[in-house]
Amino acid sequence: MPNKHHNLISYIVNGNTSIPNLLLDNYKNIGINDSELVVILHLLYFQGRNNFFPSIALLEQRMSLSRDKIMVTIQGLLQRGFIAIDEGIDEKTGLIYEKFNLESLYIKLISYFEQLADQETIKTKQKDKSDTFVNIFKVYEQEFGRPLSPIEIELISSWLDKDQHSSEVIIYALKEAVFANKLSFRYIDAILFEWQQKGIKSLEQVREHIKRFRRTTGETPAKTAANIDFEPYNWLEEDNK
């Protein structure tokens, strides 16, 4: 048996206004209050019916807000750049008309999510940097056989932040100090300074520089034959075991 309200229900279901879910989910986050949201929803409703500049009186008929409150709300949205009023000329009549433009609202939504993405990127970089510090400290403490002092930690931080050495290069400098039997932070700092002065930045450049130096001077590691290139110990791999 047909429901007596069938036609009315069909009208309700079919007569929808398209409202972005992102707006409903995040209007508070971008600085829009409930009254402002309701005004925006009514503007969307009228735009869906080709009325791009509904009057204050027409909005007042549909809302529980007073005329003054609606005007103040719209003015606030305009001042804060959530909506704009554009002017155009009717091609048929030549008359100037105005319309509400909600494009800036969507731009603010996009900007909000871009900021979230930027914050996530910063968090990831900070975590990567923190992990890098921890890894270097662990390797150095393991080789020195003791906890690092605050001054030594600050020096390592300076190698990373100020001198822009990579973690691999800093650890390789430690290896070179061990190889030379001169395990001290002053010696390691001198090594890194020399590489920096020569424009040596990557681990590959470091290895090539050391190979050329040893071929020139005739120096070879104690446990390596003279005709075999020196292959450095992988401290990073060992540290992760």
GIQUI-V634603 format. One line per field, one symbol per residue. phi: phi as a letter, one per 20 degrees, with the letter a starting at -180 (. if undefined). psi: psi as a letter, one per 40 degrees, with the letter a starting at -180 (. if undefined). A space follows every 10 residues. Layout:
phi=???
psi=???
This chain:
phi=.fffdgffff fffeeddfcf fffffcgffe ndefffffff ffffgfffdm debfffffff feceffgfff fffffffffe mecbdddbcf feemeeccbf ddffffffff ffffffffff ffffffffff ffggffgfff ffffmaffeg ffffffffff eeemffffff fffffffffe lcfbffffff fffffffeme ceffffffff ffffffenfb ffdcffedff dffefffffe f
psi=hhheeddddd ddddgihhhh dddddeddde fhiddddddd dddddddeff gegiiddddd deieiidddd ddddddddde ediihiiihh dddeihiiih hedddddddd dddddddddd dddddddddd dddddddddd dddefiiiid dddddddddd ddefiidddd ddddddddde fggidddddd dddddddefh didddddddd ddddddeeii idehidehih hihgddddde .
